[in-house]
Amino acid sequence: MQNEGHDVTIVALHKEGLEEFEEIQAIPVHRVKLTTINLSKNIVGSLVKYIEWSYRVIKRYRRYDVMHCHDLNALYLGVISKLFNRKLKVIYDAHEYETEVNYLVGIKKRLSKITERFLIKYADAVITVSDAIADEYVRLYNIPKPHLVLNTPPFKEVEKKDIFRETFDIDKKQTIFLYQGNLSRGRGVEVVLETFKELNDTNSVIVFMGYGELEDLIVEHSHKHESIYFHNAVSPDILLDYTSSADFGISMIEDVCLSYRYCLPNKMFEYIMAGVPVVVSNLPEMRKLVEQYEVGVVAKENSKEALAEAIVLASSLDKDYVYSRLKSVKSIYNWEEQERNLISLYRGVLNG
């Protein structure tokens, strides 16, 4: 948005070890420090902290032209700010199915649904990250279909590297499958581990690259099984060089909540940008993209048997054809294209 002549400030809650004020890529960042941060973590303490956080943000930023609210909690700030500045435009950026995430249960889930239903009608525009989630918002709240802005990487011509073979001394005859990203539950990590533990095909290996709660489990398996490797996470500026070192990228998101069911993971788009075919879960949005553009294989289900079958099928794909499809698709699913959608949305909101 700065390229459009707008002054942009990112506002977040302060965390220990981070600067209160700094610039990232020439964009000012303000991490708001709270005086109540050391209050106990009970409901009352949390409420007091949230009240202070709301007061500080609204007092300082309510006179801006647009408040881009990057989740449901932030939408509350935007709507309240409108009471003090009727010209303020509020954009609700639901970067997942906000009320259907896997950690939201019980009374918290019910309250989030009530809150979203009430607040969303005050948003001047709504953004989501998949067609399915957008359709759900239309069905639930009878609003115009939200805009799609996908979490895709910037366009880049990536020269294929061979970092994993060189690092782990993997034979050139072996096919390298890659799982990169958050090593947490609900993302199929355990299924991938079990599959490669028992895989009869010695020509296929898996590299896990990332960090998270399952990191120790993966490291443990990598010491016991020759088909499993672990690599620490790398910085975003060199990530795609590592990604391109794989033959296939795996994204086995589990159907444990509606937010996951309707997701389009950014890791899929990173694989595609690096020119790497994908093996993905049989979830609606993921399946639709892979089958429409013919850039990989969809596993029938999230089981080791189905994933083993998908691995065999992936290894038999016409590589030249798939690579040509990947080259075409990356010209569609990149940040430059998504940025155009976002700029168009802002123009409409500001001129509306």
Secondary structure by P-SEA (a helix, b strand, c coil): ccccbbbbbbbbbbccccccccccccbbbbbcccccccccccaaaaaaaaaaaaaaaaaccccccccccccaaaaaaaaaaaaacccbbbbbbcccccccccccccaaaaaaaaaaaaccccccbbbbccaaaaaaaaaaccccbbbbbccccccccccccccccccccccccbbbbbbbcccccccaaaaaaaaaaccccccbbbbbbccccaaaaaaaaaaccccbbbbccccccaaaaaaacccbbbbbcccccccccccccaaaaaaaaacccccccccaaaaaaaaacccbbbbccccaaaaaaaaaaaaacaaaaaaaaaaaaaacccaaaaaaaaaaaaaaaaac
